[in-house]
Amino acid sequence: MTTTGPRFVPSTVRPATPVAGTVGARPPLFTPEELVAFKERVAPLIGVDVGAYKPRQIERRIAALFCRAGVKTLSDFADVLQADPRRLADFVDGLTINVSEFFRNPEKWEELATTVLPALLERHAHLKVWSAGCSMGAELYTLGMVLAEMGALDRVTLIGTDLDRASLVRAEAGLYGAHEVPGVSPERLARYFTPEGNQQRLLAPEIRARSRFYRQDLLSEEPELDCHLILCRNVVIYLNEESKLKLYRQFRRALAPGGVLFVGGTERIFGHRELGFDLLAPFFYQRSEAS
């Protein structure tokens, strides 16, 4: 995830009154009215519904991108984005949240390998797997390793989608930093990776040949269909409640009957039955056969 440096106040921005009850509160970079006007100007340009994200999440990221742009006001920033397609593309990429690593929550991957995948493979000759919000591809490639070790890699199609172009470039390149591979055992590192400076390059041609990546906005574009397994982990935590429900309905539609949605460790789906899911196990939701 991109981090932001210390916040500063441009000279043309009025210092605001500190929040009541706080000591030494820093003034905001811009007023709520300026932020609303900025969102209204850029929304038609970027094709991303910024209102779908939790307000504090998106506003922090806009503030970080504003600071990096070296402009004096949000209005100036909007002018820059409107005039420069490359800066606009960088802005869209900067709004997305990119945190991923191999074998995150290893106990859940063990459950996937020993319970969920065998059941799916028993029912289907070929599996279609979709990593929705795949970031730099770590989780899709993790699944590829698991399937290779099950001897089932030749029975799957692996698809990863994300809004962030830079993350998709990294997924295609297969180059990862040390902080992204702590869950990979030494045996797997030796089998699937080769050191490249202080990074690790994923080799595994048999896995990479079955993996394809493309750009997609989960909330506004058509989902993959007839999927048997969907990975969407640590994505919906950044969305507001309305957008979460919309995305879960998309996933239910994307899954074949009996297909499974694998979510992150803090992403329990409340009201899953009303959405057409059965709870298969904690963080695994199965599309109801009746839905």
C-alpha positions as CSV (number, residue, x, y, z in Angstrom):
1,M,0.0,0.0,0.0
2,T,1.2,3.5,-0.8
3,T,2.1,5.5,2.3
4,T,2.0,9.2,2.7
5,G,4.6,11.5,4.1
6,P,4.1,14.3,6.6
7,R,1.2,16.5,5.7
8,F,1.8,20.1,4.8
9,V,-0.4,23.1,4.1
10,P,0.2,25.0,0.9
11,S,0.5,28.7,1.4
12,T,-2.7,29.5,-0.5
13,V,-4.8,27.2,1.6
14,R,-6.5,28.8,4.6
15,P,-5.6,27.2,8.0
16,A,-8.7,25.7,9.5
17,T,-9.8,25.9,13.1
18,P,-8.5,22.8,15.0
19,V,-11.1,20.1,15.7
20,A,-12.8,20.7,19.0
21,G,-11.3,18.7,21.8
22,T,-8.0,18.0,20.1
23,V,-4.6,19.4,21.0
24,G,-2.3,20.6,18.3
25,A,-4.7,19.4,15.5
26,R,-3.2,20.0,12.0
27,P,-5.3,22.0,9.6
28,P,-6.7,20.2,6.6
29,L,-5.1,20.6,3.1
30,F,-8.4,21.8,1.8
31,T,-12.0,22.4,2.9
32,P,-14.9,19.9,2.5
33,E,-16.4,22.2,-0.2
34,E,-13.2,22.2,-2.2
35,L,-13.0,18.4,-2.0
36,V,-16.6,18.0,-3.2
37,A,-15.9,20.4,-6.1
38,F,-12.8,18.4,-7.0
39,K,-14.6,15.1,-7.0
40,E,-17.3,16.5,-9.2
41,R,-14.7,17.7,-11.7
42,V,-12.6,14.5,-11.9
43,A,-15.3,11.9,-11.7
44,P,-16.2,12.2,-15.5
45,L,-12.5,12.1,-16.3
46,I,-11.4,9.0,-14.4
47,G,-14.3,6.6,-14.9
48,V,-14.1,5.5,-11.3
49,D,-16.8,6.0,-8.7
50,V,-14.8,7.5,-5.9
51,G,-18.0,7.6,-3.9
52,A,-17.9,3.8,-3.7
53,Y,-15.0,3.9,-1.3
54,K,-15.0,4.8,2.4
55,P,-14.7,8.6,2.5
56,R,-11.7,8.7,4.9
57,Q,-9.8,6.2,2.8
58,I,-10.3,8.0,-0.5
59,E,-9.7,11.5,1.0
60,R,-6.4,10.4,2.4
61,R,-5.3,9.1,-0.9
62,I,-6.4,12.2,-2.7
63,A,-4.5,14.3,-0.2
64,A,-1.4,12.2,-0.8
65,L,-1.6,12.5,-4.5
66,F,-2.3,16.3,-4.2
67,C,0.9,16.7,-2.2
68,R,3.0,14.9,-4.7
69,A,1.6,16.9,-7.6
70,G,3.2,20.1,-6.4
71,V,0.2,22.3,-7.0
72,K,-1.3,25.0,-4.8
73,T,-5.0,24.2,-4.9
74,L,-7.4,21.3,-5.7
75,S,-8.7,23.3,-8.6
76,D,-5.2,23.5,-10.0
77,F,-4.8,19.8,-9.5
78,A,-8.0,19.2,-11.5
79,D,-6.7,21.4,-14.3
80,V,-3.5,19.3,-14.4
81,L,-5.5,16.0,-14.6
82,Q,-7.7,17.4,-17.3
83,A,-4.8,18.5,-19.5
84,D,-2.4,15.6,-19.1
85,P,-3.7,12.1,-19.8
86,R,-0.5,10.5,-18.3
87,R,-1.0,12.4,-15.0
88,L,-4.6,11.4,-15.1
89,A,-3.7,7.7,-15.5
90,D,-1.2,7.9,-12.7
91,F,-3.9,9.6,-10.5
92,V,-6.3,6.7,-11.1
93,D,-3.7,4.1,-10.3
94,G,-2.8,6.1,-7.1
95,L,-6.3,5.9,-5.9
96,T,-6.3,2.1,-5.7
97,I,-5.2,0.1,-2.7
98,N,-2.4,-2.4,-3.4
99,V,-1.4,-4.7,-0.6
100,S,-0.7,-8.3,-1.3
101,E,1.5,-11.2,-0.4
102,F,1.9,-14.9,-1.0
103,F,0.1,-17.4,1.3
104,R,-1.4,-14.7,3.5
105,N,-3.4,-16.4,6.3
106,P,-1.6,-19.8,5.6
107,E,-4.2,-21.8,7.6
108,K,-6.9,-20.7,5.1
109,W,-4.8,-21.7,2.1
110,E,-4.3,-25.1,3.8
111,E,-8.1,-25.4,4.2
112,L,-8.5,-24.4,0.5
113,A,-6.0,-27.1,-0.6
114,T,-7.4,-29.9,1.6
115,T,-11.1,-29.3,1.6
116,V,-12.4,-26.7,-0.9
117,L,-10.4,-27.4,-4.0
118,P,-10.7,-31.2,-3.8
119,A,-14.5,-30.9,-3.6
120,L,-14.6,-28.5,-6.6
121,L,-12.2,-30.7,-8.7
122,E,-14.4,-33.7,-7.9
123,R,-17.4,-32.0,-9.4
124,H,-15.8,-30.3,-12.4
125,A,-13.4,-31.5,-15.0
126,H,-12.0,-27.9,-15.4
127,L,-12.0,-25.0,-13.0
128,K,-12.2,-21.3,-13.9
129,V,-10.7,-19.2,-11.1
130,W,-10.9,-15.4,-10.9
131,S,-8.8,-13.3,-8.6
132,A,-10.8,-10.1,-8.3
133,G,-8.7,-7.1,-7.3
134,C,-5.6,-9.2,-7.8
135,S,-3.1,-6.4,-7.2
136,M,0.4,-7.6,-8.3
137,G,-0.8,-11.2,-8.7
138,A,0.6,-12.8,-5.5
139,E,-2.6,-14.6,-4.5
140,L,-3.4,-15.9,-8.0
141,Y,0.2,-17.3,-8.3
142,T,-0.2,-18.7,-4.8
143,L,-3.2,-20.6,-6.0
144,G,-1.2,-21.8,-9.0
145,M,1.4,-23.3,-6.6
146,V,-1.2,-25.0,-4.6
147,L,-2.8,-26.5,-7.7
148,A,0.6,-27.6,-9.1
149,E,1.3,-29.4,-5.8
150,M,-2.1,-31.1,-6.1
151,G,-1.3,-32.2,-9.6
152,A,-4.3,-30.3,-10.9
153,L,-2.7,-27.3,-12.6
154,D,-3.7,-28.6,-16.1
155,R,-7.3,-28.5,-15.1
156,V,-7.6,-24.7,-14.4
157,T,-7.8,-21.3,-16.0
158,L,-6.4,-18.5,-13.8
159,I,-7.6,-15.0,-14.3
160,G,-6.6,-11.9,-12.4
161,T,-8.1,-8.4,-12.7
162,D,-7.3,-5.1,-11.1
163,L,-7.9,-1.4,-11.7
164,D,-4.3,-0.4,-11.2
165,R,-2.2,-0.7,-14.3
166,A,1.1,-0.6,-12.5
167,S,0.1,-3.6,-10.3
168,L,-0.9,-5.5,-13.4
169,V,2.5,-4.8,-15.0
170,R,4.1,-6.2,-11.8
171,A,1.9,-9.3,-12.0
172,E,3.0,-10.0,-15.5
173,A,6.7,-9.4,-14.6
174,G,6.5,-11.7,-11.5
175,L,9.1,-9.8,-9.5
176,Y,8.5,-9.5,-5.8
177,G,10.1,-7.8,-2.8
178,A,11.0,-9.6,0.5
179,H,8.0,-8.2,2.2
180,E,5.7,-10.0,-0.3
181,V,7.1,-13.5,0.1
182,P,7.4,-14.1,3.9
183,G,4.8,-16.8,3.8
184,V,6.6,-18.8,1.1
185,S,8.6,-21.7,2.5
186,P,12.3,-22.1,1.6
187,E,11.3,-25.2,-0.3
188,R,8.8,-23.3,-2.4
189,L,11.2,-20.4,-2.9
190,A,13.7,-22.8,-4.3
191,R,11.2,-24.5,-6.6
192,Y,9.3,-21.5,-7.9
193,F,11.5,-18.4,-7.6
194,T,15.0,-17.2,-8.4
195,P,16.8,-14.4,-6.5
196,E,17.2,-11.2,-8.4
197,G,19.1,-8.7,-6.4
198,N,17.1,-8.2,-3.2
199,Q,13.9,-9.4,-4.9
200,Q,12.5,-12.8,-6.0
201,R,11.5,-13.5,-9.6
202,L,8.7,-16.0,-10.1
203,L,9.8,-18.5,-12.7
204,A,7.2,-21.4,-12.7
205,P,6.5,-21.3,-16.5
206,E,3.7,-23.9,-16.0
207,I,1.9,-21.5,-13.6
208,R,2.5,-18.3,-15.6
209,A,1.4,-19.9,-18.8
210,R,-2.1,-20.5,-17.3
211,S,-2.4,-17.1,-15.7
212,R,-3.7,-14.0,-17.5
213,F,-4.3,-10.5,-16.2
214,Y,-6.3,-7.6,-17.4
215,R,-7.6,-4.2,-16.2
216,Q,-11.1,-4.1,-14.7
217,D,-13.2,-1.9,-12.5
218,L,-15.0,-4.4,-10.3
219,L,-17.9,-2.0,-9.5
220,S,-18.7,-0.7,-13.0
221,E,-17.7,-3.5,-15.5
222,E,-19.2,-6.9,-16.1
223,P,-17.7,-9.6,-14.0
224,E,-16.2,-12.9,-15.2
225,L,-18.9,-15.5,-15.5
226,D,-19.2,-19.2,-14.8
227,C,-16.4,-19.1,-12.2
228,H,-15.9,-22.0,-9.8
229,L,-13.7,-20.1,-7.4
230,I,-13.3,-16.4,-6.8
231,L,-10.6,-14.9,-4.7
232,C,-11.4,-11.4,-3.4
233,R,-9.4,-10.8,-0.3
234,N,-8.8,-7.5,1.5
235,V,-10.6,-5.5,-1.1
236,V,-14.1,-4.8,0.2
237,I,-12.7,-3.5,3.5
238,Y,-12.1,-0.2,1.6
239,L,-15.6,0.0,0.2
240,N,-18.7,1.6,1.7
241,E,-21.6,-0.7,2.6
242,E,-23.6,0.0,-0.5
243,S,-20.7,-0.9,-2.7
244,K,-19.9,-4.0,-0.7
245,L,-23.4,-5.3,-1.3
246,K,-23.2,-4.5,-5.0
247,L,-19.9,-6.4,-5.3
248,Y,-21.2,-9.4,-3.4
249,R,-24.2,-9.6,-5.8
250,Q,-21.8,-9.4,-8.7
251,F,-19.8,-12.3,-7.3
252,R,-22.9,-14.4,-6.8
253,R,-23.8,-13.8,-10.4
254,A,-20.2,-14.6,-11.5
255,L,-20.1,-17.9,-9.7
256,A,-21.4,-21.2,-11.2
257,P,-23.9,-22.9,-8.9
258,G,-21.9,-24.4,-6.0
259,G,-18.9,-22.1,-6.8
260,V,-16.9,-20.7,-3.9
261,L,-16.0,-17.1,-2.9
262,F,-12.8,-16.9,-0.8
263,V,-12.6,-13.6,1.2
264,G,-10.1,-12.0,3.5
265,G,-9.6,-12.7,7.2
266,T,-11.6,-9.6,8.3
267,E,-14.3,-9.7,5.7
268,R,-17.2,-11.8,7.0
269,I,-20.3,-11.4,4.9
270,F,-23.2,-10.4,7.1
271,G,-26.5,-11.4,5.6
272,H,-24.9,-13.9,3.3
273,R,-28.0,-16.1,2.9
274,E,-30.0,-13.1,1.6
275,L,-27.2,-12.6,-0.9
276,G,-27.5,-16.2,-2.2
277,F,-24.5,-17.7,-0.3
278,D,-24.1,-20.5,2.1
279,L,-21.3,-20.4,4.7
280,L,-19.0,-23.3,3.7
281,A,-16.4,-22.5,6.3
282,P,-15.1,-19.2,7.9
283,F,-14.2,-16.9,5.0
284,F,-15.4,-19.4,2.4
285,Y,-18.9,-18.7,0.9
286,Q,-20.6,-21.1,-1.5
287,R,-23.2,-19.9,-4.0
288,S,-26.4,-21.6,-3.1
289,E,-27.5,-24.3,-5.5
290,A,-31.0,-22.8,-5.4
291,S,-29.8,-19.3,-6.4
